[in-house]
Amino acid sequence: MQNATNTSITDLNQWFTLDEFSQAYPKFTRSQIEWLHRHRETNGFAIAFRKIGKRRYVHAGIFAKCLLKED
């Protein structure tokens, strides 16, 4: 049971706002992340983004998997 809790907390730590993500990973600019979010339904990144209220979040691990996904 405790292992599942640790996994959940670790997973939650991988969610970043778009600003936080571009600061943590400077190879991606804020405008690039916004573009990927805006076109998420057609570019395969939909599972990496979540919107809660007015805030948009990106999951670093899922983002990396989407980025490395081969068509």
N, CA, C and O of each residue as an XYZ file, in Angstrom:
284
protein
N       0.822     -1.196      0.000
C       0.000      0.000      0.000
C       0.862      1.254      0.000
O       0.572      2.213     -0.716
N       1.924      1.246      0.807
C       2.780      2.420      0.884
C       3.499      2.656     -0.438
O       3.718      3.808     -0.813
N       3.870      1.606     -1.151
C       4.531      1.754     -2.435
C       3.636      2.482     -3.431
O       4.113      3.322     -4.195
N       2.348      2.169     -3.428
C       1.407      2.851     -4.317
C       1.321      4.335     -3.975
O       1.201      5.170     -4.872
N       1.380      4.667     -2.705
C       1.345      6.066     -2.277
C       2.584      6.802     -2.764
O       2.478      7.928     -3.252
N       3.745      6.196     -2.643
C       4.985      6.819     -3.104
C       4.952      7.049     -4.608
O       5.418      8.081     -5.090
N       4.410      6.105     -5.343
C       4.301      6.258     -6.781
C       3.397      7.435     -7.117
O       3.704      8.204     -8.028
N       2.301      7.590     -6.409
C       1.382      8.687     -6.666
C       2.031     10.035     -6.382
O       1.873     10.976     -7.158
N       2.758     10.132     -5.277
C       3.422     11.390     -4.933
C       4.496     11.710     -5.960
O       4.617     12.857     -6.389
N       5.269     10.723     -6.355
C       6.287     10.922     -7.380
C       5.644     11.368     -8.680
O       6.146     12.272     -9.348
N       4.555     10.747     -9.035
C       3.852     11.106    -10.254
C       3.337     12.537    -10.188
O       3.418     13.266    -11.176
N       2.812     12.947     -9.047
C       2.315     14.316     -8.889
C       3.434     15.339     -9.020
O       3.207     16.455     -9.489
N       4.636     14.965     -8.609
C       5.770     15.885     -8.714
C       6.216     16.107    -10.150
O       7.019     17.003    -10.411
N       5.715     15.316    -11.079
C       6.087     15.488    -12.479
C       5.136     16.414    -13.241
O       5.357     16.689    -14.420
N       4.088     16.893    -12.582
C       3.166     17.837    -13.207
C       3.680     19.256    -12.988
O       3.928     19.663    -11.853
N       3.837     20.002    -14.067
C       4.340     21.370    -14.028
C       3.357     22.292    -14.734
O       2.691     21.885    -15.686
N       3.266     23.538    -14.267
C       2.563     24.533    -15.077
C       3.425     24.765    -16.314
O       4.586     24.358    -16.340
N       2.877     25.407    -17.326
C       3.652     25.632    -18.545
C       4.887     26.483    -18.263
O       5.953     26.235    -18.827
N       4.751     27.479    -17.398
C       5.916     28.302    -17.023
C       6.967     27.481    -16.290
O       8.155     27.570    -16.602
N       6.538     26.684    -15.320
C       7.471     25.855    -14.559
C       8.191     24.866    -15.465
O       9.385     24.616    -15.303
N       7.452     24.305    -16.423
C       8.050     23.323    -17.329
C       9.139     23.964    -18.180
O      10.224     23.401    -18.330
N       8.856     25.134    -18.735
C       9.856     25.787    -19.581
C      11.058     26.266    -18.768
O      12.157     26.386    -19.311
N      10.869     26.538    -17.482
C      11.998     26.895    -16.626
C      12.804     25.665    -16.228
O      14.032     25.721    -16.161
N      12.122     24.557    -15.964
C      12.812     23.319    -15.589
C      13.524     22.680    -16.775
O      14.563     22.041    -16.612
N      12.965     22.854    -17.959
C      13.526     22.275    -19.188
C      13.693     23.391    -20.208
O      12.856     23.538    -21.098
N      14.767     24.188    -20.095
C      14.929     25.382    -20.931
C      15.102     25.114    -22.426
O      15.076     26.052    -23.223
N      15.278     23.852    -22.820
C      15.327     23.559    -24.253
C      13.984     23.803    -24.916
O      13.903     23.948    -26.136
N      12.913     23.848    -24.101
C      11.570     24.095    -24.602
C      11.113     25.466    -24.121
O      11.022     25.710    -22.917
N      10.830     26.347    -25.051
C      10.370     27.678    -24.668
C       8.895     27.625    -24.284
O       8.189     26.670    -24.607
N       8.449     28.653    -23.601
C       7.036     28.742    -23.219
C       6.153     28.715    -24.468
O       5.116     28.052    -24.475
N       6.550     29.421    -25.515
C       5.725     29.457    -26.729
C       5.676     28.092    -27.420
O       4.648     27.746    -28.004
N       6.743     27.317    -27.371
C       6.720     25.966    -27.936
C       5.741     25.078    -27.169
O       4.972     24.326    -27.768
N       5.779     25.173    -25.836
C       4.879     24.369    -25.011
C       3.430     24.793    -25.247
O       2.542     23.944    -25.317
N       3.189     26.082    -25.367
C       1.835     26.560    -25.658
C       1.342     26.044    -27.002
O       0.183     25.651    -27.134
N       2.228     26.047    -28.006
C       1.848     25.544    -29.327
C       1.486     24.062    -29.248
O       0.479     23.634    -29.814
N       2.310     23.281    -28.546
C       2.020     21.855    -28.385
C       0.699     21.647    -27.650
O      -0.065     20.743    -27.988
N       0.428     22.478    -26.651
C      -0.839     22.380    -25.919
C      -2.019     22.737    -26.818
O      -3.041     22.052    -26.813
N      -1.874     23.792    -27.573
C      -2.954     24.249    -28.451
C      -3.312     23.194    -29.512
O      -4.477     23.060    -29.885
N      -2.324     22.461    -29.986
C      -2.530     21.457    -31.041
C      -2.458     20.029    -30.501
O      -2.183     19.092    -31.250
N      -2.702     19.868    -29.212
C      -2.513     18.576    -28.543
C      -3.383     17.460    -29.094
O      -2.982     16.296    -29.066
N      -4.551     17.786    -29.589
C      -5.457     16.750    -30.102
C      -4.964     16.163    -31.426
O      -5.291     15.024    -31.757
N      -4.194     16.918    -32.172
C      -3.730     16.433    -33.474
C      -2.255     16.037    -33.483
O      -1.805     15.386    -34.426
N      -1.493     16.415    -32.451
C      -0.061     16.114    -32.468
C       0.352     14.965    -31.542
O       1.535     14.643    -31.439
N      -0.627     14.349    -30.869
C      -0.326     13.209    -30.015
C       0.088     13.548    -28.594
O       0.458     12.653    -27.834
N       0.035     14.817    -28.218
C       0.450     15.224    -26.880
C      -0.725     15.393    -25.917
O      -0.525     15.861    -24.796
N      -1.914     15.035    -26.309
C      -3.107     15.256    -25.477
C      -2.980     14.598    -24.105
O      -3.446     15.158    -23.112
N      -2.365     13.430    -24.033
C      -2.269     12.738    -22.742
C      -1.262     13.390    -21.805
O      -1.276     13.108    -20.607
N      -0.384     14.258    -22.319
C       0.626     14.903    -21.488
C       0.125     16.180    -20.826
O       0.773     16.698    -19.916
N      -1.019     16.694    -21.270
C      -1.526     17.971    -20.756
C      -2.833     17.784    -19.999
O      -3.643     16.916    -20.324
N      -3.019     18.623    -18.976
C      -4.280     18.683    -18.230
C      -4.579     20.145    -17.944
O      -3.670     20.957    -17.766
N      -5.857     20.464    -17.904
C      -6.272     21.812    -17.549
C      -7.171     21.727    -16.326
O      -8.174     21.014    -16.330
N      -6.807     22.452    -15.291
C      -7.594     22.492    -14.059
C      -7.918     23.958    -13.811
O      -7.038     24.760    -13.497
N      -9.181     24.290    -13.956
C      -9.566     25.697    -13.875
C      -8.942     26.441    -15.043
O      -9.110     26.055    -16.199
N      -8.228     27.500    -14.735
C      -7.550     28.267    -15.785
C      -6.106     27.830    -15.988
O      -5.451     28.264    -16.936
N      -5.608     26.976    -15.105
C      -4.202     26.560    -15.191
C      -4.028     25.348    -16.087
O      -4.832     24.415    -16.070
N      -2.959     25.385    -16.868
C      -2.609     24.260    -17.736
C      -1.354     23.603    -17.199
O      -0.408     24.274    -16.786
N      -1.360     22.286    -17.212
C      -0.249     21.506    -16.672
C       0.277     20.541    -17.725
O      -0.452     20.090    -18.609
N       1.557     20.242    -17.603
C       2.185     19.251    -18.470
C       2.939     18.262    -17.581
O       3.613     18.655    -16.629
N       2.816     16.984    -17.903
C       3.491     15.919    -17.151
C       4.815     15.623    -17.851
O       4.831     15.227    -19.016
N       5.918     15.816    -17.142
C       7.246     15.684    -17.742
C       7.500     14.286    -18.307
O       8.022     14.156    -19.414
N       7.141     13.252    -17.570
C       7.389     11.881    -18.032
C       6.568     11.512    -19.252
O       7.081     10.913    -20.197
N       5.303     11.866    -19.232
C       4.430     11.566    -20.375
C       4.839     12.411    -21.572
O       4.811     11.934    -22.707
N       5.220     13.671    -21.329
C       5.698     14.545    -22.403
C       6.888     13.909    -23.108
O       6.950     13.895    -24.337
N       7.837     13.381    -22.329
C       9.021     12.745    -22.911
C       8.633     11.529    -23.753
O       9.197     11.312    -24.825
N       7.678     10.741    -23.273
C       7.227      9.578    -24.047
C       6.579     10.013    -25.353
O       6.811      9.401    -26.396
N       5.775     11.057    -25.303
C       5.142     11.577    -26.524
C       6.190     12.104    -27.492
O       6.087     11.907    -28.703
N       7.191     12.770    -26.951
C       8.258     13.342    -27.781
C       9.052     12.250    -28.497
O       9.465     12.422    -29.644
N       9.261     11.133    -27.816
C      10.068     10.044    -28.377
C       9.262      9.058    -29.210
O       9.824      8.170    -29.852
N       7.939      9.219    -29.196
C       7.070      8.304    -29.921
C       7.316      8.403    -31.429
O       7.354      9.491    -32.003
N       7.478      7.264    -32.032
C       7.679      7.215    -33.481
C       6.348      7.033    -34.171
O       5.502      6.262    -33.719
N       6.166      7.741    -35.262
C       4.911      7.615    -36.026
C       4.885      6.374    -36.865
O       3.904      6.123    -37.564
